[in-house]
Amino acid sequence: MRPRRGVRCRTVAALGAAAGMALLTGCGNGGGLRSAGPTPTAVGPARLWPELPPASAAPYDYGEGETARIPGIEVPDGDVHRLDPVAVVRADLRARPDRSSGTAVLPADTVREIDACRTEPASCPVLRPYYRDLTGDGRDELVLGIRLPDHQVSVRVYMPEAGGLTRILSTSDAVISIELAGRDLIMRAPSAIAGYEYRTAWSWDARQRAMLPTQDEIQRIPPSRAPRPQLTTARPSTAPTGPTATPSAGVSAERR
């Protein structure tokens, strides 16, 4: 029920002791309440098969919560803009994750291409870097992508921490696009269901000190979609401490 605009309706009841009659007066249609329609009955959740024991471990792992300190990379001023993306990826290959999930492992052919980035930049799989404060500490993180076989992309996010660099996200997927929205990294991937796609939003979790998939959903694809730019690879810097380009929006990945 919601109040209706207008003059409030008043009802006055006067009882005549001698006559025993009630006199009711009102303001008619000038105000009062009107119905907002029938309210659906609330139905609480019903637990199905309560006798089943709860699972204690995830059936698969796609990189949530995995972090690693990157050896040999120093960021004394916390400015990741000065880092060489190819040098960071090569150092990442030597990193030991805090737990082993396999998401940070790259195919052997991709590793060989990364090692040859300086001599064969045209085939370098390391994409151009992006920068965004994803942790809310006032400093930009480094967002890198690595082209993989079968139209997949490995996405990695690095946080400057204690004078060095820590990887706070490592995941791979066959992507439609990768976007930065506020402090979220959003990945869209094809679905086996025609007309739909998967959408996963990764967000910083201060308790785990890692980026976690806070939203994972399947969505209907709009009837029309604007064309997306092609992937652009990073050019290794001749001086690892020199500044790099600073794209500020996001990177979209075209399936090939």
URTAFEN-V606655 format. One record per pair of residues at least 4 apart in sequence whose ideal C-beta (glycine too) atoms are under 8 Angstrom apart, sorted by the first residue. I is the first residue (numbers start at 1). J is the second residue. Records with the same first field share a line. If there is no record, write none. Layout:
I->J, J
This chain:
1->33, 34, 35, 36
2->33, 34, 36
3->33
4->31, 32, 33, 34
5->31
6->30, 31, 32
7->27, 30, 31
8->27, 31
9->26, 27, 28, 30, 31, 32
10->25, 26, 27
11->24, 25, 26
12->23, 24, 25
13->22, 23, 24
14->22, 23
15->20, 21, 22
16->20, 21, 22, 23
27->31
55->59
61->101, 102, 103
62->101, 103, 171, 172, 213
63->101, 103, 104, 169, 170, 171, 172
64->171, 210, 212, 213
65->99, 208, 210, 212
66->97, 98, 99, 101, 103, 104, 167, 170, 210
67->97, 98, 166, 167, 168, 209, 210
68->92, 95, 96, 97, 98, 104, 166, 167, 170
69->95, 96, 164, 165, 166, 167
70->88, 91, 92, 95, 158, 164, 165, 166, 167
71->91, 94, 95
72->91, 94
73->83, 87, 88, 91, 164, 165
74->163, 164
75->79, 80, 82, 83, 160, 163, 164, 165
76->163
77->82
78->139, 160
79->139, 140, 160
80->131, 139, 140, 141, 142, 158, 160, 165
81->131, 140, 243, 244, 246
82->241, 242, 243, 244
83->87, 88, 142, 165, 240, 244
84->88, 236, 237, 239, 240, 241, 242, 244
85->89, 126, 128, 129, 142, 144, 234, 236, 244
86->90, 114, 117, 118, 124, 126, 234, 236, 237
87->91, 236, 237, 240
88->92, 142, 144, 158, 165
89->93, 114, 126, 144, 146, 156
90->94, 114, 115
91->95, 165
92->104, 156, 167
93->106, 111, 114
95->104, 167
97->101, 104, 167, 170
103->170, 171, 172
104->156, 167, 170
106->110, 111, 114, 146, 148, 154
107->111, 148, 149
108->112
109->113, 149
110->114, 125, 146, 147, 148, 149
111->115
112->116
113->117, 120, 123, 124, 125
114->124, 125, 126, 146
116->120, 123, 124
117->121, 124, 126, 236
118->236
120->124
121->233, 235, 236
124->233, 234, 235, 236
125->146, 147, 148, 233
126->144, 145, 146, 233, 234, 236
127->144, 145, 146, 147, 153, 231, 232, 233, 234, 251
128->232, 233, 234, 245, 247, 251
129->142, 143, 144, 234, 244, 245, 247
130->142, 143, 180, 247, 248, 249, 250, 251
131->140, 141, 142, 143, 246, 247, 248
132->140, 141, 143, 180, 183, 248
133->137, 138, 139, 140, 141, 183
134->141, 143, 157, 159, 180, 183, 184, 185, 203, 204, 211
135->139, 141, 159, 168, 183, 204, 206
136->183, 204
139->160
141->157, 158, 159, 160, 168
142->157, 158, 165
143->155, 156, 157, 158, 180, 185, 251
144->155, 156, 157, 158, 234
145->153, 154, 155, 156, 178, 231, 251, 253
146->153, 154, 156
147->152, 153, 231, 233
148->152, 153, 154, 172
150->174
151->174, 255, 256
152->172, 173, 174, 175
153->172, 173, 174, 175, 178, 231, 253
154->170, 171, 172
155->169, 170, 171, 172, 173, 175, 178, 185, 187
156->167, 169, 170
157->167, 168, 169, 185, 202, 211
158->165, 166, 167, 168
159->165, 166, 167, 168
160->164, 165, 166
161->165, 166
168->204, 209, 210, 211
169->185, 202, 210, 211
171->187, 202
173->187, 189, 200
174->189, 190, 255
175->187, 188, 189, 253, 255
176->188, 189, 190, 197, 228, 253, 255
177->187, 188, 228, 250, 252, 253
178->185, 186, 187, 188, 250, 251, 252, 253
179->185, 186, 187, 188, 250, 251, 252
180->184, 185, 186, 249, 250
181->186, 201, 250
183->203, 204
184->201, 202, 203, 214
185->201, 202, 203, 211
186->199, 200, 201, 202
187->199, 200, 202
188->197, 198, 199
189->197, 198, 199, 200
190->197, 198, 255
191->196, 197, 198, 218
193->218
195->220, 221
196->218, 219, 220, 221
197->218, 219, 221
198->216, 217, 218, 219
199->215, 216, 217, 218, 219
200->213, 215, 216, 217
201->213, 214, 215, 216
202->211, 212, 213, 214
203->211, 212, 214
204->210, 211
205->209, 210, 211, 212, 214
208->212
221->225
228->252, 253, 254
229->252, 254
230->254
231->251, 253, 254
234->244
237->242, 244
238->242
247->251
